[in-house]
Amino acid sequence: MPSLLSRLRRKPDPDDLLEDRDAARLDANLAALRQHDTDADRIFPASPFTAARGGGRPADQLAAQLEAYATAKHAAGQMHLWQVLFDLEGVA
C-alpha cells in the first residue's frame, strides 16, 4: 500500500472516494487537535489534507508541516497526538 504522502502527491482519482473520506477524516481530526494543541494550531492551516489531494505545492507544504509537527510532538514527548491525528476510526 502506498504511503500517505505518496498518495497525497499523486493526482486524485475521482473514483477514489475512500481517499477523499480519509482526507476529510484527517482534516476533522486536525481540527479537533487544534482546539487544545498549540503546535497543531501553529503548524497547520485549515483542511491541509483535503487541499493536498490535488498534489503539487499543497502536498509539498503538507509534507513539511507533517515533519514539523512530528518533530514538535517527539520533542515534547507527545507522540500520542501524532497517532490521534492519523486515527481513521473515530477521533473526529
N, C-alpha and C positions, 0 to 999 in steps of 0.2 A: 504494500500500500504506500503511495507517495506521502511524503511528509506534508504537514500543514503548510509550511512556507512554499513548498514546490506547488502545492495545489492552489495557493493564493496567487502565485505568479503566472500561472497559465491562463489563457483566455477561457472565460466561462462557457460552459455548455448549457444552452437553455433547458435541456432535458435533465440537468443535474440538480434536481430540487433538493436532494439531501444536503448537498454542499451549501445551497442557499439557506436552508434551515440551520445548518451548523454555524454559518457566519452570523445569522440573526441571533442564535443562542449565545455565541461568544460575545457579541455586542451587548446582549442583555446581561450576561454575567459581568462584563466590564462595567456597565452602568451601575450595577449593584455594588461592585467593589469600589467604584469611585466615590460612593457615599461615605465610606469610612476609611479608605486607604489613600492617603495623600500622595503616595508615589504613583498610583494608578491615575489619579486625577491630574497630576502634574505631567505625566509622560504621554498619555494617550488623548487624542481628540475624541469626539463623539463618533461612534459607529465605525471604527477603523477597519474591522473585519469585512463588513459589507462593502466599504469603499475599495478595499484591496481586491475584491473579487474580479475586477477587470484587469488586474496585473499592472505592470508599469510602475510609475512613480509611487502611487499609493501603497503598492505591495512592498516596494523597497523601503518606504518610510515605516511601514508596519514592522518589517524585519528589524530595523534599527530600534524601534520603540520596544519591541519584544525583548531584544537583547538588553536594553537599558533597564527594563522592568525586572528581568531575571537577575541582573546584577544587583539591583537595589534590594530585591527580596532576599537574595542569598546573603548579602552583607548584613541585613537586618535579622537574619535567622527566621525569615517568614516565608519559606518556600511553599508552605501550605496554601498561601494566597495565589501562588502561581498555579497550583493544582486546581484551585477553585475557579480560576479564570477559564481553564480548559475542560471543566466538567460539562459534558453534553447531556447529562442525565437529569439534572434537576436544581441547579442553584438559582437560576433567574426566576 
